[in-house]
Amino acid sequence: MTKKIWLAFPIIWTASLFLFSPGLNYYFFQDDWFVLNWVNDSSIWDLFSFRSDIIYWRPLSMPIFFKLSNLIFDLDIFGFHLFALTFHFINSILIYLLFRELKFKNKIAILIAFLYGTASFHFIPLSWLSTTSYIIGPTFIFSSLIFFLRNKILISFAFFLLGLASSELTLTMIPIALLLKSQTKLLPKKIAPFGLMAAIYLVLRFILIPIPQEGQYN
């Protein structure tokens, strides 16, 4: 990345900060309190276990995020939001790298990064801390796709695993990768580990440890 390209990102980040700054003062509410109580009573390893009373398994983007933020910032809400905003800034770079990997011109890739960084759908995950999975999850999805396109399958798979532990939306990485690399002869062999892990994940979530469908989730 040239110096001129790097200069574009402070502009993207400044625009993002200006647009989303109102949400950076939002205090803990609703599910935030549930997660805070959860992490206060649990060890790091406990936060990776499946629970039968919630519908999601997002250890990295929810309990681990809250645990680390709480250790670093105590209950300073701005610190929590700043942590999430850092992932958002990283995502704007990853979007640029992804579209450059797809052979888009620099200017077009920067424009796409700007549109992504300032898109209004980021307001809720940047203001409501319990939805940070929609910020942290894409970090690993984009990283996995970039390295998959570079044929660095082992690194891509590692990011895929981190993504699964952050957001179930990581499963979309597989059809996206199939679409982007559809002309590659070795594609079935390269995508096989991702498909196998996705199958294991789905079996765990829907058969062995099913999502609760009672009470308020019914």
NUKE-822519 format. One record per residue (C-alpha): residue number from 1; residue in one letter; chain; x negated, y negated, z negated. Coordinates in nm, 2 decimals, always signed. Example, Ala and Ser with C-alpha at 12.3 -4.5 7.8 and 13.67 -1.06 7.14 Angstrom:
BEGIN
nr, rest, kette, east, north, up
1, A, A, -1.23, +0.45, -0.78
2, S, A, -1.37, +0.11, -0.71
END
This chain:
BEGIN
nr, rest, kette, east, north, up
1, M, A, +0.00, +0.00, +0.00
2, T, A, -0.14, -0.33, +0.11
3, K, A, -0.16, -0.64, -0.11
4, K, A, +0.12, -0.81, +0.08
5, I, A, +0.34, -0.51, +0.01
6, W, A, +0.26, -0.52, -0.36
7, L, A, +0.36, -0.89, -0.37
8, A, A, +0.71, -0.79, -0.26
9, F, A, +0.78, -0.59, -0.56
10, P, A, +0.76, -0.87, -0.82
11, I, A, +1.02, -1.04, -0.61
12, I, A, +1.24, -0.73, -0.62
13, W, A, +1.19, -0.69, -0.99
14, T, A, +1.26, -1.06, -1.06
15, A, A, +1.58, -1.04, -0.86
16, S, A, +1.68, -0.72, -1.05
17, L, A, +1.60, -0.88, -1.39
18, F, A, +1.81, -1.18, -1.30
19, L, A, +2.11, -0.98, -1.19
20, F, A, +2.11, -0.73, -1.47
21, S, A, +1.98, -0.95, -1.76
22, P, A, +2.33, -0.99, -1.91
23, G, A, +2.34, -0.61, -1.98
24, L, A, +2.00, -0.61, -2.15
25, N, A, +2.16, -0.75, -2.47
26, Y, A, +2.44, -0.49, -2.49
27, Y, A, +2.42, -0.32, -2.83
28, F, A, +2.47, +0.05, -2.91
29, F, A, +2.83, +0.16, -2.86
30, Q, A, +3.04, +0.48, -2.80
31, D, A, +2.82, +0.78, -2.71
32, D, A, +2.51, +0.58, -2.81
33, W, A, +2.59, +0.64, -3.18
34, F, A, +2.64, +1.01, -3.12
35, V, A, +2.30, +1.04, -2.96
36, L, A, +2.13, +0.83, -3.23
37, N, A, +2.27, +1.06, -3.50
38, W, A, +2.17, +1.36, -3.30
39, V, A, +1.80, +1.26, -3.26
40, N, A, +1.77, +1.15, -3.62
41, D, A, +1.86, +1.50, -3.74
42, S, A, +1.67, +1.70, -3.48
43, S, A, +1.31, +1.78, -3.38
44, I, A, +1.18, +1.73, -3.03
45, W, A, +1.23, +2.10, -2.95
46, D, A, +1.58, +2.11, -3.08
47, L, A, +1.67, +1.84, -2.83
48, F, A, +1.61, +2.07, -2.54
49, S, A, +1.86, +2.34, -2.66
50, F, A, +2.20, +2.37, -2.50
51, R, A, +2.50, +2.25, -2.71
52, S, A, +2.85, +2.39, -2.69
53, D, A, +3.02, +2.06, -2.80
54, I, A, +2.91, +1.83, -2.51
55, I, A, +2.95, +1.86, -2.14
56, Y, A, +2.59, +1.77, -2.04
57, W, A, +2.24, +1.90, -2.07
58, R, A, +2.01, +1.60, -2.01
59, P, A, +1.74, +1.63, -2.28
60, L, A, +1.48, +1.40, -2.11
61, S, A, +1.71, +1.12, -2.01
62, M, A, +1.93, +1.11, -2.33
63, P, A, +1.80, +1.26, -2.66
64, I, A, +1.43, +1.24, -2.57
65, F, A, +1.48, +0.89, -2.43
66, F, A, +1.66, +0.78, -2.75
67, K, A, +1.41, +0.96, -2.97
68, L, A, +1.10, +0.79, -2.82
69, S, A, +1.27, +0.45, -2.80
70, N, A, +1.37, +0.48, -3.16
71, L, A, +1.02, +0.57, -3.27
72, I, A, +0.87, +0.28, -3.07
73, F, A, +1.13, +0.01, -3.11
74, D, A, +1.33, +0.13, -3.42
75, L, A, +1.68, -0.01, -3.35
76, D, A, +1.56, -0.31, -3.14
77, I, A, +1.81, -0.28, -2.86
78, F, A, +1.60, -0.49, -2.62
79, G, A, +1.32, -0.23, -2.64
80, F, A, +1.56, +0.05, -2.54
81, H, A, +1.68, -0.15, -2.24
82, L, A, +1.33, -0.25, -2.14
83, F, A, +1.23, +0.12, -2.14
84, A, A, +1.52, +0.20, -1.90
85, L, A, +1.44, -0.11, -1.69
86, T, A, +1.09, +0.02, -1.64
87, F, A, +1.22, +0.34, -1.48
88, H, A, +1.44, +0.12, -1.26
89, F, A, +1.14, -0.08, -1.14
90, I, A, +0.95, +0.24, -1.08
91, N, A, +1.24, +0.37, -0.87
92, S, A, +1.22, +0.07, -0.64
93, I, A, +0.86, +0.16, -0.56
94, L, A, +0.95, +0.53, -0.51
95, I, A, +1.23, +0.43, -0.27
96, Y, A, +0.98, +0.23, -0.07
97, L, A, +0.73, +0.53, -0.06
98, L, A, +1.01, +0.77, +0.03
99, F, A, +1.12, +0.57, +0.33
100, R, A, +0.76, +0.51, +0.44
101, E, A, +0.72, +0.89, +0.42
102, L, A, +1.01, +0.91, +0.66
103, K, A, +0.82, +0.68, +0.90
104, F, A, +1.02, +0.37, +0.85
105, K, A, +0.84, +0.04, +0.91
106, N, A, +0.70, -0.15, +0.61
107, K, A, +0.95, -0.43, +0.64
108, I, A, +1.25, -0.20, +0.66
109, A, A, +1.12, +0.01, +0.37
110, I, A, +1.08, -0.30, +0.16
111, L, A, +1.43, -0.42, +0.25
112, I, A, +1.57, -0.08, +0.15
113, A, A, +1.38, -0.10, -0.18
114, F, A, +1.53, -0.45, -0.24
115, L, A, +1.88, -0.34, -0.16
116, Y, A, +1.84, -0.04, -0.40
117, G, A, +1.68, -0.25, -0.67
118, T, A, +1.96, -0.51, -0.67
119, A, A, +2.26, -0.28, -0.60
120, S, A, +2.55, -0.34, -0.84
121, F, A, +2.60, +0.03, -0.93
122, H, A, +2.29, +0.00, -1.15
123, F, A, +2.47, -0.24, -1.39
124, I, A, +2.63, +0.03, -1.61
125, P, A, +2.32, +0.26, -1.65
126, L, A, +2.11, -0.05, -1.73
127, S, A, +2.35, -0.18, -1.99
128, W, A, +2.50, +0.14, -2.14
129, L, A, +2.21, +0.34, -2.28
130, S, A, +2.40, +0.67, -2.28
131, T, A, +2.40, +0.66, -1.90
132, T, A, +2.03, +0.63, -1.85
133, S, A, +2.03, +0.96, -1.68
134, Y, A, +2.14, +0.77, -1.37
135, I, A, +1.81, +0.58, -1.39
136, I, A, +1.57, +0.84, -1.51
137, G, A, +1.71, +1.13, -1.31
138, P, A, +1.64, +0.95, -0.97
139, T, A, +1.28, +0.89, -1.08
140, F, A, +1.22, +1.26, -1.06
141, I, A, +1.44, +1.32, -0.76
142, F, A, +1.26, +1.06, -0.55
143, S, A, +0.92, +1.19, -0.67
144, S, A, +1.01, +1.54, -0.59
145, L, A, +1.13, +1.45, -0.24
146, I, A, +0.82, +1.24, -0.17
147, F, A, +0.58, +1.53, -0.25
148, F, A, +0.80, +1.78, -0.07
149, L, A, +0.77, +1.57, +0.24
150, R, A, +0.40, +1.57, +0.19
151, N, A, +0.40, +1.95, +0.16
152, K, A, +0.27, +1.94, -0.20
153, I, A, +0.53, +2.19, -0.30
154, L, A, +0.39, +2.27, -0.65
155, I, A, +0.40, +1.90, -0.76
156, S, A, +0.74, +1.86, -0.60
157, F, A, +0.87, +2.16, -0.79
158, A, A, +0.73, +2.02, -1.12
159, F, A, +0.92, +1.70, -1.06
160, F, A, +1.23, +1.90, -0.97
161, L, A, +1.22, +2.07, -1.31
162, L, A, +1.18, +1.74, -1.48
163, G, A, +1.48, +1.62, -1.28
164, L, A, +1.69, +1.91, -1.38
165, A, A, +1.62, +1.83, -1.75
166, S, A, +1.73, +1.47, -1.68
167, S, A, +2.03, +1.49, -1.46
168, E, A, +2.24, +1.75, -1.29
169, L, A, +2.23, +1.53, -0.98
170, T, A, +1.88, +1.67, -0.92
171, L, A, +2.06, +1.96, -0.75
172, T, A, +2.12, +1.73, -0.45
173, M, A, +1.75, +1.72, -0.39
174, I, A, +1.78, +2.06, -0.22
175, P, A, +2.03, +1.98, +0.06
176, I, A, +1.85, +1.64, +0.11
177, A, A, +1.52, +1.82, +0.15
178, L, A, +1.67, +2.07, +0.39
179, L, A, +1.81, +1.79, +0.60
180, L, A, +1.49, +1.59, +0.61
181, K, A, +1.27, +1.89, +0.69
182, S, A, +1.51, +2.09, +0.90
183, Q, A, +1.25, +2.14, +1.18
184, T, A, +0.99, +2.30, +0.97
185, K, A, +0.93, +2.67, +1.03
186, L, A, +0.81, +2.74, +0.68
187, L, A, +1.11, +2.56, +0.52
188, P, A, +1.28, +2.87, +0.38
189, K, A, +0.97, +2.98, +0.20
190, K, A, +0.90, +2.63, +0.06
191, I, A, +1.26, +2.57, -0.06
192, A, A, +1.30, +2.92, -0.21
193, P, A, +1.16, +2.83, -0.56
194, F, A, +1.40, +2.53, -0.58
195, G, A, +1.70, +2.74, -0.48
196, L, A, +1.61, +3.01, -0.73
197, M, A, +1.58, +2.76, -1.01
198, A, A, +1.90, +2.59, -0.91
199, A, A, +2.08, +2.93, -0.92
200, I, A, +1.94, +3.00, -1.27
201, Y, A, +2.05, +2.65, -1.39
202, L, A, +2.40, +2.70, -1.25
203, V, A, +2.43, +3.05, -1.41
204, L, A, +2.33, +2.90, -1.75
205, R, A, +2.56, +2.61, -1.73
206, F, A, +2.87, +2.78, -1.60
207, I, A, +2.85, +3.15, -1.71
208, L, A, +2.61, +3.20, -2.01
209, I, A, +2.66, +2.86, -2.18
210, P, A, +2.97, +2.73, -2.02
211, I, A, +3.07, +2.36, -2.03
212, P, A, +3.33, +2.30, -2.30
213, Q, A, +3.68, +2.24, -2.15
214, E, A, +3.88, +2.19, -2.47
215, G, A, +4.01, +1.89, -2.66
216, Q, A, +3.91, +1.55, -2.51
217, Y, A, +3.72, +1.72, -2.22
218, N, A, +4.02, +1.92, -2.12
END
